[in-house]
């Protein structure tokens, strides 16, 4: 027990009138508290390895200067900002001109209503559509039904000649044409012979008349 502990013990026992055991407990508790606080304070102090040297501080200072210089290079100057501002103004002016052009081309509400009214006038009314539909229905009623069309087609099929019949007719026509051609050939040949005979007689008569033939 140190002198400070004895002095604290006397203060607790004599001045504060604590019993011996209570004074001893209070003194030990306070001693533990201050000892723990001193240990914590000593533990929070940086070690020699954790304390930066002068060279390390100088290196850190140089690195910070380099970073600041790089940031300054990346930052735009007042002239660059002014140039960018002017470019943005030009772009905004061009956009405004385009918006004005689009606004001029847009149809107003009155013009749109006028066009809708013209469209409404040109469109057929419900009564007109019904009338046209009725006329179409009447026209369809006069048209032949499917059964009627089939009946007409069957009748046409019955009246049409078959392929065999057409071949027979074709054969008959071919034979008739051949006979006619044969007769015509014979007739032409006979006529040619008669003409040749007449020509020869005429030539013979002319020669005899002229004295060539006696």
WOSUL-V177217 format. One record per run of one state. SS is the DSSP state (@ for helix, = for strand, . for the rest). FROM is the first residue (numbers start at 1). LEN is the number of residues. If there is no record, write none. Layout:
# WOSUL-V177217
ss/from/len
SS/FROM/LEN
SS/FROM/LEN
This chain:
# WOSUL-V177217
ss/from/len
./1/2
@/3/13
./16/4
@/20/25
./45/9
@/54/21
./75/3
@/78/28
./106/3
@/109/14
./123/3
@/126/17
./143/3
@/146/14
./160/3
@/163/48
./211/4
